[in-house]
């Protein structure tokens, strides 16, 4: 499932790469903490944080795409100061945020090596989340129905009270977001979905090919919409195989 409109830059296996990761709706950067120890040697995982969660809990969450990108841009741009190639990964809402973040980075002269968009329809085919007017219980149920997953913390009343404002803001942002007409990036895009994802079909995923002037390919991996939550190691291997010319091993030993 490759589109060879243009070739991607081949990164030597000895080159260190930074992988910027954008969380899905309602989540914070801590979901990527475990990835740091699982990532192949040379791949540095950096989670990007939005206000309204975790260490930024006291700040209001962004409710528009522009606000969200404004918040993430300084931390993302700072990663280019190392001189290492930088790739970007986002899942579900995080994929849309990653696309717009990639656009903004390119506009400022920061060139990513690859954009990974996971579990998301392209901005040209926004899903109808049907969240308008839902109470808290209804919102949680809607997310569970769509994704097939519910964060364990949502079952705890005190934690749910802390998490729901960010979740609601994120889903409101996603429902309102529309990409500008003709919006594209130049960075190669790899689009990924779980083979049993009822939210994002293979045909929808293919629509990401129109969002880049660079190379495009897409992958199906085993699992449903939240395919990587319980075992991210397989995903990290998949990402490494797109970033380096030969697979890297988990735990730092070359394969």
N, C-alpha and C positions, 0 to 999 in steps of 0.2 A: 504494500500500500504506500508506494513512494511517488513523489512528484518531483522530477529532476529539472525544474525550470532553471535552476542555477545550482552550482556546486557550493557546498558548505566548506568553510575553512577547516582543514584537518589539524587538530591540536595534538602535538606530540604527547606520548603517554607520560613523559616526565614532567609535564607542565601542571602546576597546581591550578585548580579552578574553584571559583566561588559560586555556590548555588544559592541565590536569593529565593526564599520561599514565602509565598503569600497565603495566609490561612483562608479556609472556607468560612461561610457565614457563621457568625457568632463565636468563632474560635479566636485564640490568641497565638502569639509566636511560640508559646511553650509546647504546642503540639509537635514542633520540629526538634525539640531538645533531644529526644532519643535518636534522631537521625544522625546526630553528630558522631555518636559512637559506632553507628552501623555503616556510615558512609565509607566508600572505598578510599584508600590512601590517596591523598592529593586533592580530595574534594572537601571543601569547607562549606558546611551548611550554615546559613545565616537566615533566621526567621525575622520577617518584618512585622512590626507591631502597629496596630491601629489604636487610637484612643478609645476609651470606654471598656477596656478589658485588662485584666492582670495588673501589671505595674502602672498602667495608665487608666485604671478603673475610675478614678475620680473625674476624668475629663469626659466631656460629652462625645459620643461616637459620631463620626461623620455621617451625613444623610444624603450627600451627593457624591458622584464619582469624582468631581473636581476636588472636593474637600479631602476625600480619601487619598488621592494621588498627591496632593499638596503635603499631607502628613507623612507619607512614605518616602517621598523623593529625596530629602536630604540624606537619610540613612542609606538608601539605595545608591545614590551617586557617590557617597563616600567610599564604597567598596571598590570603585575603579581606581582609587589612589594607590592600591597595592601593585598595580601593573599586571595582575593576573587576569586571565579571561573571566568574564562574569556571565553566568546563565541565570535564567529566571524560571521558576516553577510556580504555578498556581492551580488550585483545584476548585471546581464549581464557581462560586462567586470569585474566588481567588484567581481563577483563570481570566475572568473579565478585568479584574483589577490589574493583573499582570500585563495584559494587553495594553491597557491605557498607560500603565507605568512604563512599559517598553517604548511606547510612542513618545512620552515625555522625556525619557532618557535619551532617545535618539535625537530629539529636538535640541537637547543641550550638548550634543556631541559625544555622548557615551554610547559606545557600540557593544551591544550584547553579542555573545557567541551563539546562543540558542534560547528560544522561548518554548517552554513546555506548558501546554494547556491541557488540563485534565478534567474529565467529567463535566464538560460544559458545552452548550451550544454556542456558536459564534454570535457576536453582537448583532449580526444581521438577522438572526432568528431567535429573538428573546422568548423564553418560555413564559407562560401565564402561570404565575405562582399562586394566584387567587388567595392572597393573604389579607386583602382589605377588610377591615372591620372585625377580624378574628380576635377573640379574647386570648388570654395567655395560654389556656389549655388547648384552645383551637389551633393556635400558632404552633405549639409543640407537636400536636398531632399531625398537622399539615406537613411539617418538616419531616417527621417520621415516615409519613406515607410516601413522600416524594423521594427521600433518600434511602429508606429502609434502615435508617440508623438513628439512634437517639443517644446523645452524650449522657453517660451515667450521672453526671452532676445535675442534670435536669430533673432527676428523680428526688433530689434533696431540696426541700422547700427553701431553705436559706440560700443555697447556692443558686437555685433557679432564679431567685429574685435578683441576684447579682448579674446573672448571665443574660436574662431575657432582654434588657434594654439594648444591648449590643446586637443580639440576634434579630430583634425587630428592626433596628436601624439598618442592619446589613441587608435584610430582605426587602425593605422599603427602597433602599438604594438600588438593589438589583432589579426590582420591578420597574423603576422609573428610568433606568439607564438605557440610552440608545447611543450607539457610536455615531460620530459625525459622518455624513455622507462621504464615501471615498476614503475613509480612514484605513490606513494600512501601516505595517511596519516593514522594515527591510530585513530584519533578523529572520533566519530560518525558524520555522515553527514545527514542532512535533506535537501532534494532538493524540491524547490517550483516553481510552474509556475501558471500563469493566465490561466484560462480555455479557454480563447479565444486568446491565444498567438499564432500568426501565425509564429513566429520566432523559437520557441522552442516547439517541439511536446512532448507528454507524453513519447513516446518511446525513444527520445533523452535524456530526463531528467533521465530516468531509467539508462542510462549509467553511472551516477555518482556512482552507487553501486560498480563499479569496482575500484573506486578511494580511497576506505578506507578499512582497515582491521577490522574496528569496525562496529558498528551497522549502518544500513541505513534505512531511510524511505523517502517517498516523498508525497507531498501534492499538490492538485489543489485548487486554490482559485478563486473566481469570478473576472473576469476582463481580460484585454488584457495584452500585454507585460509589460507596465508600470502601473500595476494594483494598486500600492500603492501610486502613486504620489498625488492624490487629497485627499485620506483618509488613512493615515498610521495606524490609531488606530487598525483596524482589523488585520493588519499584526503583530503589536506588541502583541496583544492578542495571535495570533497563535504562535509566538516565545516563549512567556511566558509559554504556555501550553506544549512546548517541554522542557523547562528548569526546571520547577518546577512540582512536582507531582500533583498539583491542580491548576486550572486557577487563575491568579491574575487579579485584576480589574484595569481598567484605572483610574488614579487619586489617587491611593494609598489606596483604601478601599478593603480589601480582599473580594473575591466573595464567 
